[in-house]
Amino acid sequence: MNMRDSTAEQLAAPLAPVQALDLMQVRAARALASASSRRAIEVLQESSAMDAEAFTQALAELLGYDALTMTQLHALEAAFDQLPFAQALERNCALFRDARGHHLLAMGDPLDRDLHTWAQARIGVNFVVCVVHHADLSAYLNRFEETLRAVDSVLPDTAKAAKGQSRTEELSFKSIREDTSQIVKLVHSTLYDAFRLEASDIHVECNAAGLAIKYRVDGVLTTAVTLAGAEVAEQVMSRIKVMSELDISERRVPQDGRFKIGVHGREVDCRVSVMPSIFGEDAVIRILDKQTLSDQIKGLRLNYLGFDERDVADVRRFSSEPYGMLLVTGPTGSGKTTTLYAAISEINHGQDKIITIEDPVEYQLPGVLQIPVNEKKGLTFARGLRSILRHDPDKIMVGEIRDAETAQIAVQSALTGHLVFTTVHANNVFDVIGRFVHMGVDPYMFVSALNGVVAQRLVRVNCTHCSEPEQPAPQLLLDSGISLAQAADFSFAHGRGCGHCRGTGFKGRRAIGEVLRLNDEIRELIVAREPIRRIREAATRGGTRFLRDAAVELVRSGATTLQEINRVTFVA
């Protein structure tokens, strides 16, 4: 298409903001970019005065391509076997497969003529060009940069030859001096990416096709990469075992180990669990960055965790009593230890002897004696708790009550003038009662020792950068126990997915809880071993707000979604 040349004066002046793009705008942006050594697409977006999503859609319509959002990118399968990750990152483009097996080339800069020429010559399959905002594509590619670079290096030799890929990527774990083999690179870069993403766990799963590496971020598993080939899977598992000082020849029984790594000048503990499966072995690596956790704990207060103000007041009252027991319950990974440390931090004024026994010690607090459990050496929770009582403590924290002996000693400690903080695995504040009775603790002694019970969960919250209003489907409302009349008072919202939240729509988590405040009526019901139903009714009359109610309040305010609270709490 022939167009008139713009005058020098027109090119020197700023482009007028527009709500749609045309070829004249593109040509003017190219000229301005050439004069200022900038990219044309950056100049064009700046002059358009559009947000990222509107600009991408307008550009795609102008060029006759489809536009892809961050959410849509995550729904596609990355084809790094066809276009290696290193080249995709360098060119700011990526090849994907859709559900029908068709290839889509997502371009962050479709105005780059050289990129089109390079892609046609480099990619050996038919593809359709799509437009994605360059910031979203960069965020997508940068999620697992080191792992995916390492994956390029463990591709079969025949695939490398076909792609002309001979470059060996530098290991980014600079503080770890290891062999430069490809498998070592893959394992170390996986650890590095997990640390950078603040993942709590790495799941290395062997399957019929080969290997899958997943990260647990904000409590949800995300697949980082899959690798074909049983040989690669076995080598990765062997490397993890070597680092954990486990028996690499034993593949029939579970094994547990741990190792330490150095990254960014800090020491990170990793706990490893290896489990046999029908396809080989699976490994889960728990990442414990004690320094970061300790930095987060400094100055931490209960009201920072997300609890309701009344619940915070009750927990503070429980933890300020001169003696008794504060129980926090919930599943693994629900933030129980963080809550206890927040409570201890608020009362740690240096005037009391505070001792903890944990497995392992996850946070480090100044002025607190912290003892790690070592079952191999005979230091169990029960034995350690007995020794602590001879150390003249004022306040004690027991990381977890796992058996009857520990439960009995903890209750006795609370009855003899100590303030005991502890956790126990149960679904809600009422199931805790049955757990202790089942462990042989006398109900009268239990309620005499107990100050209060807190049950909690962690709920992902909407990303503040991409959160927008939404209207849930009527069926979802009904399935969530919310009537259409009730929904009228809700400010429903969800995150559409952006570079800040890695396309998930969620950024961070906050705690929700239910607090059982013991009064005389509830104590009498527990001692009389009345049904849980009656105790629940008495708690409701006493003002207890249940987990589901707290979760629904977050949805009402637009902080999270119905799908998220349905994932972590039961529908009433």
Residue pairs with C-beta under 8 A, 6 or more apart in sequence:
1 23
3 23
3 24
3 27
6 24
6 27
6 28
6 31
10 28
11 28
11 31
11 32
11 35
14 47
15 25
15 28
15 29
15 32
15 43
15 44
15 47
15 48
16 47
17 47
17 48
17 49
18 25
18 47
18 48
18 49
18 50
19 50
19 54
19 58
20 58
20 61
20 62
21 44
21 48
21 58
21 59
21 61
21 62
22 62
23 62
25 44
25 47
25 48
26 40
26 44
26 62
26 111
28 47
29 40
29 41
29 43
29 44
29 47
29 111
30 40
30 111
32 38
32 40
32 43
32 47
33 39
33 40
33 42
33 43
36 43
39 109
39 111
39 112
40 111
41 59
41 108
41 109
41 110
41 111
41 112
41 134
44 55
44 59
44 111
45 52
45 55
48 55
48 58
50 58
52 133
52 135
52 136
52 498
53 69
53 133
55 133
56 67
56 131
56 132
56 133
57 67
59 67
59 110
59 131
60 66
60 67
60 130
60 131
61 67
63 110
63 131
65 110
65 129
65 130
65 131
66 128
66 130
66 131
67 130
67 131
67 132
68 104
68 106
68 130
68 131
68 132
69 132
69 136
69 496
69 497
70 132
70 136
70 139
70 140
70 496
70 497
70 498
70 499
70 502
70 503
71 496
71 497
71 503
71 505
73 96
73 106
73 132
73 136
73 137
73 140
73 503
74 140
74 497
74 503
74 504
76 96
76 97
76 98
76 104
77 96
77 97
77 98
78 94
78 95
78 96
79 95
79 96
79 97
79 103
80 88
80 95
80 148
80 151
80 152
80 225
81 155
81 159
82 95
82 103
82 123
82 124
82 125
83 93
83 94
83 95
83 105
83 122
83 123
84 152
84 155
84 163
84 165
85 141
85 145
85 148
85 149
85 151
85 152
86 149
86 152
86 165
86 167
86 169
87 122
88 94
88 95
88 141
89 141
89 142
89 145
91 115
91 118
91 119
92 107
92 108
92 109
92 115
92 134
92 137
92 138
92 141
93 105
93 106
93 107
93 108
93 115
93 119
93 137
94 105
94 106
94 137
94 140
94 141
95 103
95 104
95 105
95 106
95 123
95 127
96 103
96 104
96 105
96 106
97 103
97 104
98 104
102 128
103 123
103 125
103 126
103 127
103 128
104 127
104 128
104 129
104 130
105 119
105 123
105 127
105 128
105 129
105 130
106 130
106 131
106 132
106 137
107 115
107 129
107 130
107 131
107 132
107 137
108 132
108 133
108 134
108 137
108 138
109 115
109 134
110 116
110 129
110 131
116 129
119 127
119 129
124 162
135 499
136 498
136 499
136 503
138 499
139 498
139 499
139 500
139 502
139 503
140 499
140 502
140 503
141 148
143 193
143 197
143 224
143 502
144 193
144 197
144 215
144 224
144 225
145 172
145 193
146 171
146 172
146 173
146 188
146 189
146 190
146 192
146 193
147 186
147 189
147 190
147 192
147 193
147 213
147 224
147 225
148 224
148 225
149 169
149 189
150 169
150 182
150 185
150 186
150 188
150 189
150 190
151 186
151 225
151 227
152 165
152 169
153 168
153 169
153 182
153 185
153 186
154 182
154 183
154 185
154 186
154 227
154 232
155 163
155 165
156 229
159 165
160 166
168 180
169 185
171 178
171 180
171 184
171 185
171 188
171 189
172 188
172 189
172 192
173 188
173 189
173 191
173 192
173 261
173 263
175 261
175 262
175 263
175 264
175 265
176 188
176 261
176 262
176 263
178 184
178 188
183 232
183 235
183 236
183 239
184 239
186 236
187 236
187 239
187 240
187 243
190 202
190 204
190 213
190 224
191 202
191 261
191 263
191 270
191 285
191 287
192 263
193 199
193 215
193 224
194 202
194 215
194 285
194 287
195 263
195 268
195 287
195 289
197 215
197 217
197 502
198 217
199 215
199 216
199 217
199 287
200 216
200 217
200 219
200 286
200 287
200 333
201 215
201 216
201 284
201 285
201 286
201 287
202 213
202 214
202 215
202 216
202 283
202 284
202 285
202 287
203 212
203 213
203 214
203 215
203 216
203 221
203 282
203 283
203 284
204 211
204 212
204 213
204 236
204 237
204 240
204 282
204 283
204 284
204 285
205 211
205 212
205 213
205 214
205 282
206 230
206 233
206 237
206 277
206 279
206 280
206 281
206 282
207 279
208 279
209 226
209 228
210 226
210 227
210 228
210 229
210 230
210 232
210 233
211 226
211 227
211 229
211 232
211 233
211 236
212 223
212 225
212 226
212 227
213 223
213 224
213 225
213 226
213 227
214 221
214 222
214 223
214 224
215 221
215 222
215 224
216 222
217 502
218 460
218 504
218 506
218 508
218 509
219 333
219 458
219 460
219 509
220 460
220 504
222 502
222 504
227 233
230 279
230 280
233 279
233 280
234 280
237 274
237 280
237 281
237 283
238 248
240 272
240 274
240 283
240 285
241 247
241 248
241 255
241 257
241 274
242 248
243 259
243 272
244 255
244 257
244 258
244 259
244 270
244 272
244 274
245 257
245 259
246 255
246 257
246 272
246 274
247 255
251 276
251 280
251 281
252 276
253 276
254 273
254 274
254 275
254 276
255 273
255 274
256 271
256 272
256 273
256 274
257 271
257 272
257 274
258 269
258 270
258 271
258 272
259 270
259 272
260 267
260 268
260 269
260 270
261 267
261 268
261 270
262 268
266 289
266 291
266 292
267 290
267 291
268 287
268 288
268 289
268 290
269 287
269 288
269 289
269 290
269 360
270 285
270 286
270 287
270 288
271 285
271 286
271 288
271 360
272 283
272 284
272 285
272 286
273 283
273 284
273 286
274 281
274 282
274 283
275 281
275 282
275 283
275 284
288 360
288 362
290 361
290 362
290 363
290 364
293 362
293 363
294 363
294 364
294 365
297 338
297 341
297 342
297 345
297 363
297 365
299 345
300 338
300 341
300 342
300 345
301 342
301 345
301 346
302 312
302 315
302 316
302 339
302 342
302 343
302 346
303 309
303 312
304 342
305 335
305 338
305 339
305 342
305 510
305 511
306 510
306 511
306 512
307 315
307 456
307 511
307 512
307 513
308 513
308 545
308 550
308 553
310 543
310 545
311 454
311 513
311 514
311 515
311 545
314 452
314 515
314 517
315 326
315 339
315 343
315 452
315 454
315 515
316 343
316 346
317 452
318 324
318 326
318 343
318 451
318 452
319 326
319 343
319 344
319 346
319 347
319 419
319 421
320 347
321 419
321 451
322 417
322 419
323 414
323 415
323 416
323 417
323 418
323 419
324 414
324 419
324 420
324 449
324 450
324 451
325 410
325 411
325 414
325 419
325 420
325 421
325 422
325 449
325 450
325 451
326 340
326 343
326 419
326 420
326 421
326 422
326 451
326 452
326 454
327 422
327 423
327 424
327 432
327 450
327 452
327 453
327 454
328 336
328 339
328 340
328 421
328 422
328 423
328 453
328 454
328 455
328 456
329 336
329 423
329 424
329 425
329 426
329 427
329 428
329 429
329 431
329 432
329 453
329 454
329 455
329 456
330 336
330 423
330 425
330 426
330 455
330 456
330 457
331 425
331 427
331 457
332 425
333 458
334 456
334 457
334 458
335 456
335 458
335 509
335 511
336 423
336 456
337 358
337 362
337 363
337 399
337 423
338 363
338 511
339 454
339 456
339 511
340 397
340 421
340 422
340 423
341 363
341 365
343 421
344 354
344 356
344 365
344 368
344 395
344 397
344 421
345 365
347 395
348 354
348 365
348 367
348 368
350 367
352 394
352 395
353 369
353 391
353 392
353 393
353 394
353 395
354 367
354 368
354 369
354 393
354 394
354 395
354 396
354 397
355 368
355 369
355 370
355 371
355 388
355 391
355 393
355 395
355 396
355 397
356 368
356 369
356 370
356 371
356 396
356 397
356 398
356 399
357 370
357 371
357 372
357 373
357 381
357 384
357 385
357 388
357 396
357 397
357 398
357 399
358 370
358 371
358 372
358 373
358 397
358 399
359 372
359 373
359 381
359 399
359 400
360 372
360 373
361 370
361 371
361 372
364 370
369 391
371 379
371 384
371 388
372 379
373 379
373 380
373 381
373 384
373 399
380 406
381 398
381 399
381 400
381 401
381 402
381 403
381 406
382 403
382 405
382 406
382 409
385 396
385 398
385 406
385 409
385 410
385 413
386 409
388 396
389 409
389 413
389 418
393 418
394 418
394 419
395 418
395 419
395 420
395 421
396 413
396 418
396 419
396 420
396 421
397 420
397 421
397 422
398 406
398 410
398 420
398 421
398 422
398 423
399 422
399 423
400 422
400 423
400 424
400 425
401 407
401 410
401 422
401 423
401 424
401 439
403 439
404 439
404 440
404 441
407 436
407 439
407 440
407 441
408 439
408 440
408 441
410 420
410 422
411 436
411 441
411 445
411 446
411 449
412 445
413 420
414 420
414 449
414 450
415 445
415 448
415 449
420 449
424 432
424 435
424 436
425 435
426 432
426 434
426 435
426 455
427 455
428 455
428 514
428 546
428 547
429 453
429 454
429 455
429 514
429 515
429 516
429 539
429 544
430 516
430 532
430 535
430 536
430 539
431 532
432 453
432 455
433 443
433 446
433 526
433 532
433 535
434 532
436 446
437 443
437 446
437 529
443 526
443 527
443 529
444 527
446 526
447 518
447 522
447 523
447 526
447 527
450 518
451 518
452 515
452 516
452 517
452 518
453 515
453 516
454 513
454 514
454 515
454 516
455 513
455 514
455 515
455 516
455 547
456 511
456 512
456 513
456 514
456 547
457 511
457 512
457 513
457 547
457 551
457 568
457 569
458 509
458 510
458 511
458 512
458 568
459 509
459 510
459 511
459 512
459 551
459 554
459 560
459 564
459 565
459 568
460 506
460 508
460 509
460 560
460 564
461 506
461 507
461 508
461 509
461 510
461 554
461 559
461 560
462 493
462 494
462 495
462 505
462 506
462 507
462 558
462 559
462 560
462 561
463 495
463 497
463 498
463 500
463 501
463 504
463 505
463 506
463 507
464 507
465 495
465 498
465 500
465 501
465 507
466 495
466 496
466 497
466 498
466 500
466 501
466 505
467 493
467 494
467 495
467 505
467 558
468 493
468 494
468 495
468 496
469 491
469 492
469 493
469 558
470 492
470 493
470 494
470 561
471 492
472 480
472 487
472 492
472 562
474 484
476 562
476 563
477 483
477 484
477 487
477 562
479 566
479 571
480 562
480 565
480 566
480 571
481 548
481 571
481 572
482 490
482 552
482 562
489 556
490 555
490 556
490 558
491 556
491 557
491 558
492 555
492 558
492 561
492 562
493 558
493 559
493 561
494 505
494 561
495 501
495 504
495 505
495 506
495 507
496 505
497 503
497 504
497 505
500 507
501 507
506 560
506 564
510 554
510 559
512 547
512 550
512 551
512 554
512 569
513 547
513 550
514 544
514 545
514 546
514 547
514 549
514 550
515 544
515 545
516 522
516 539
516 544
517 539
517 542
517 543
517 544
519 538
519 542
521 538
521 542
522 535
522 538
522 539
522 542
525 534
525 535
525 538
526 535
546 572
547 569
548 565
548 569
548 570
548 571
548 572
551 560
551 565
551 568
551 569
552 565
554 560
554 565
555 561
555 562
555 565
